[in-house]
Amino acid sequence: MNKKSLAKKIIIILVPIYIIFGLGYLPSIIGDIMHIKYLFSTPKDYWQDIVSDDFDFYTKGFSQTYDLNYKYFTLYSIDMVDENKKLPYKINGEHYKFDGKIKVEYFSGKKLIKEDYITKWMTGGYSMPFKYMKYYELLNFTIPINNHFKNLNIRLTVIQPIKYNSENKLKLSIGSTTKE
């Protein structure tokens, strides 16, 4: 193999690598593939939250931005957590409904890359007996988000506050999940 042919092959390999990794683009399918991998082989720190904060679900217009200091390309969930375990499982015989609305904006640096809304809860973790909830899972998303993976952050804004007991302080949690 001559030097000219070798140089051409190296350029053909390095240019796409630079475009993919150097500019911050990675196919979103990578997060989905890795999510499946972590179902079978889960690292010790996989379950550590990347965000845990006393988010104010009760005040209209409240907004908070969080850096997503993630370690894995995988599926993440945004959860409403009640450390007091007093979130209702049922109210007046009906399952508790998330009655708020939260705007979710995903950024890469300062560039908006995706927007979503939380208007209901997806699933939750129950305490025994089935009287209270430990948490409600509100939204799932995969990192990379829209093929971006550099300097990711998320801004949550309360559009419509929840009407549940405002004395019960709730936490916001963002972490890896294996749920679909």
C-alpha positions, 0 to 999 in steps of 0.5 A, a space after each residue: 500500500 502506498 502513502 497516498 492510498 493510506 492517507 486517503 483511507 485515513 482521511 475517509 475514516 477521520 472526517 466522519 469521526 470528527 463530524 460525528 464526535 467533534 461537532 456533537 452529533 451522535 445518532 439517537 439510536 445509540 441511546 436506544 441500543 445502549 438502553 437495551 444493553 443496560 437491561 442485561 448488564 447494569 453498571 453500579 452507578 447507573 441508578 444515580 440521579 443526574 438531577 435531584 432538586 426541590 422543584 416547586 410544582 405549585 407555583 405558576 411560572 416557576 422555572 429551573 434549568 438543570 445541567 444534564 451531567 449524564 454518564 450513559 447514552 440511555 433512557 432517562 426519566 423525569 420523576 416527581 418524588 415524595 420522600 414523605 410517601 404521602 402522594 395519593 394512590 387514589 383520591 375519592 376512589 379514583 387514581 390520582 391524576 397529574 393535573 398540572 402542565 410543565 413545559 420541558 425544553 432541551 438545550 445543547 449549550 444555548 440552542 433549543 433542540 427540543 420542546 415537550 410538555 408534561 400533562 400526565 404521569 406515566 407510571 409510579 412506585 407504590 408504597 405498601 400497602 397500596 395507599 401512597 406513591 413514592 414517586 410518579 414518572 412524568 416523562 422519558 427521554 433518550 440521550 442523545 437528544 435529537 442527535 446532540 450530546 454536548 453541553 445538554 441541559 433541560 429547563 422545566 417551567 410550570 405552566 399550570 401548577 398541580 393542585 395537590 397539598 402544597 405543604 407536601 414538598 416534592 422533589 424533581 428527579 432525573 435519572 436513568 431508567 429501564 422502563 419503556 
